[in-house]
Amino acid sequence: MRKSMTLLLFSVFALMPLVSQADDYLKQIKEFELEDHRGVMHSLAEYKDKDYIVMYVHGSGCPIARLSVPTYLAIEEEYADRNLEFLMINAFIQDDIPRIAKEAEEFNIQFPILKDADQSVARSMGVERTAEVFIIDPRTREIHFRGPINDQLGYETQRNSASNHYLKDALDTVLAGGSVNMNEIPDAKGCLVGFFLS
């Protein structure tokens, strides 16, 4: 009896870090005022009338991020009749506004690409890589999904078509009032976002 109780307690304590990590994975975005690639300032407060913000982690010149942009734009168009705001955020140390604007023009990106110059917003979200996408409630600041758009792109690999559409499935789920099972969502593939030493 004592041995089985010891094993039970060990199992509980062994699982505690995993539960904590799962709870920490979906964070809250901080309030922000960020300049976009056109020099216009944006705050989180201006999107309070939206059901959700869909935010893509941008990085100029990152191969996977560049290859993912057309799919992200297509999803924005597909959900145009829903009360969503599509944005991008750039926390790349090496990217400045002119460089971001040049890539926006190349891809005909019409929505704001927010420059997170001090990286504080990206830190609050737990950003790790480009091409990662977040679904955010602008009123509570809670993040309901983070992950890749789909499974088409990997490191040095590219499928002809995607088998799993993580972002679209997540949008359908949260718009219907459900919760995304993040245990089924893989990590996003993309370029590592280097952060300033804090």
Residue pairs with C-beta under 8 A, 6 or more apart in sequence:
22 182
22 183
24 126
25 126
25 146
25 182
26 142
26 143
26 144
26 145
26 146
26 182
27 124
27 125
27 126
27 143
28 124
28 140
28 141
28 142
28 143
29 44
29 55
29 121
29 124
29 125
29 134
29 136
29 141
29 143
30 120
30 121
30 124
30 141
31 43
31 44
31 45
31 141
32 42
32 43
32 44
32 114
32 116
32 120
32 121
33 41
33 42
33 43
34 41
34 42
34 43
34 89
34 114
34 115
34 116
34 117
34 121
35 41
35 42
35 97
35 114
35 115
35 117
36 42
36 112
36 113
36 114
36 115
37 97
37 100
37 101
37 104
37 112
37 113
37 115
38 101
38 112
39 97
40 112
42 87
42 112
42 114
44 138
44 141
47 53
47 85
47 138
48 138
48 139
49 83
50 83
50 84
50 85
50 138
51 82
51 83
51 84
51 137
51 175
52 84
52 85
52 135
52 136
52 137
52 138
52 144
52 171
52 174
52 175
53 84
53 85
53 86
53 87
53 134
53 135
53 136
53 137
53 138
54 75
54 76
54 84
54 85
54 86
54 87
54 133
54 134
54 135
54 136
54 167
54 171
55 87
55 88
55 89
55 125
55 133
55 134
55 136
56 68
56 69
56 72
56 86
56 87
56 88
56 89
56 131
56 132
56 133
57 65
57 88
57 89
57 90
57 91
57 122
57 127
57 129
57 130
57 131
57 132
57 133
57 134
57 188
57 190
57 193
58 65
58 88
58 89
58 90
58 92
58 100
58 103
58 113
58 130
59 65
59 90
59 92
59 95
59 130
59 131
59 190
59 191
59 193
60 90
60 92
60 94
60 95
60 99
60 100
60 102
60 103
61 103
62 92
62 130
62 131
62 190
62 191
63 191
64 130
64 131
64 153
64 155
64 189
64 190
64 191
65 130
65 131
65 190
65 191
66 103
66 107
67 153
67 158
68 131
68 148
68 149
68 153
68 190
69 107
69 109
70 107
71 149
71 150
71 152
72 86
72 133
72 149
73 107
73 108
73 109
75 86
75 149
75 167
75 168
75 171
76 86
76 111
78 168
79 86
79 171
82 171
82 175
84 171
85 111
85 138
86 111
87 111
87 112
87 113
87 114
88 109
88 111
88 112
88 113
88 114
89 113
89 114
89 116
89 121
89 122
89 127
90 100
90 113
90 114
90 115
90 116
91 116
91 119
91 121
91 122
91 127
91 193
91 195
92 130
92 193
92 194
93 119
93 194
93 196
95 115
96 115
97 115
100 113
100 115
103 109
104 113
114 121
116 122
118 196
119 193
119 195
119 196
122 193
122 195
123 195
125 134
125 143
125 146
126 146
127 193
128 187
128 188
128 192
128 193
129 187
129 188
129 189
129 190
129 191
129 192
129 193
130 190
130 191
130 193
131 148
131 149
131 153
131 188
131 189
131 190
131 191
132 146
132 147
132 148
132 188
132 190
133 145
133 146
133 147
133 148
133 149
133 167
133 188
134 143
134 145
134 146
135 143
135 144
135 145
135 146
135 167
135 170
135 171
135 174
135 180
136 142
136 143
136 144
137 144
144 170
144 174
144 179
144 180
145 166
145 167
145 170
145 174
145 180
145 182
145 185
146 182
146 185
146 188
147 166
147 167
147 170
147 182
147 185
147 186
147 187
147 188
148 166
148 167
148 185
148 186
148 187
148 188
148 189
149 165
149 166
149 167
150 162
150 163
150 164
150 165
150 166
150 167
150 168
151 159
151 162
151 163
151 164
151 166
151 186
152 158
152 159
152 161
152 162
153 159
153 189
154 189
155 189
166 185
166 186
169 180
170 180
170 185
173 179
173 180
174 180
